[in-house]
Structure formats: structure tokens, C-alpha cells
Amino acid sequence: MSEEVVFYHNPMSRGRMVHWMLEEIGVPYRIELVSFDKGEHKKAAFLAVNPMGKIPTIVHRGTAVTETGAAGIPEPSCHACAADEILEAL
Ligand SMILES: N[C@@H](CCC(=O)N[C@@H](CS)C(=O)NCC(=O)O)C(=O)O
């Protein structure tokens, strides 16, 4: 199972909040841009990741997180220090 955090994003979406959070906590991640104009969010390749066809989506350790409010906080066990900083800030 991959340790990589993959962030499916479109800059014209609420994914910007998740992008901001990932940058703030310094978690390594890879962005996969999903074009609304090209309808990529409703194509099979992305629906296999998130059947709702919505952005943002984060995939980590085989699990897709599809809610903005949840996607912004990665699993604490992976990035303990960063997660601790977030929890202290809340
Ligand atoms: N409940 C989700 C909703 C995500 C959502 O609706 N994203 C919009 C962009 S901001 C989207 O993907 N729209 C494309 C569509 O619904 O076709 C969340 O808050 O993250």
C-alpha cells in the first residue's frame, strides 16, 4: 500500500483549502490536476478514485478522503509532528 499522499485537485474548487493545509503542515504529496473543462472529474479514470466525481480527493494508503473538511488532516501516525502542530493550532 502506498505511503504517498495523492491530492486530486482543481485550482477553481474548494480543493484550494486542502492545498493550503497540505502546504502549511509540510506533508509530502503529489498533485493530480483534474480538469473540469475537459470533464475529467466524470471520466472513468477519476471515478475509479472517487465515484462521486468531486474535487478535492486525497488518496493515502489505499483510502480516498473526499470531504474537504476531512481531507485537510492527514493520518496523524504518518506525519506525527505535523499533525501535532495542527492539533495544537486548533
Ligand atoms: N462535500 C464535498 C463536495 C465537493 C464538491 O462539490 N466539489 C466541487 C468543486 S468545489 C466539484 O467537484 N464539483 C464538480 C461536480 O460536482 O460535478 C466537499 O466539501 O469536499
The ligand as an ORCA input file, in Angstrom:
! r2SCAN-3c Opt
* xyz 0 1
  N     -18.732     17.648      0.091
  C     -17.606     17.842     -0.795
  C     -18.110     18.492     -2.080
  C     -17.043     18.649     -3.097
  C     -17.547     19.385     -4.310
  O     -18.754     19.574     -4.525
  N     -16.590     19.824     -5.135
  C     -16.934     20.533     -6.336
  C     -15.873     21.588     -6.634
  S     -15.765     22.832     -5.347
  C     -16.963     19.592     -7.506
  O     -16.164     18.679     -7.581
  N     -17.887     19.827     -8.450
  C     -17.946     19.070     -9.651
  C     -19.248     18.365     -9.800
  O     -19.972     18.197     -8.825
  O     -19.536     17.963    -10.914
  C     -16.568     18.692     -0.084
  O     -16.947     19.578      0.687
  O     -15.378     18.490     -0.293
*
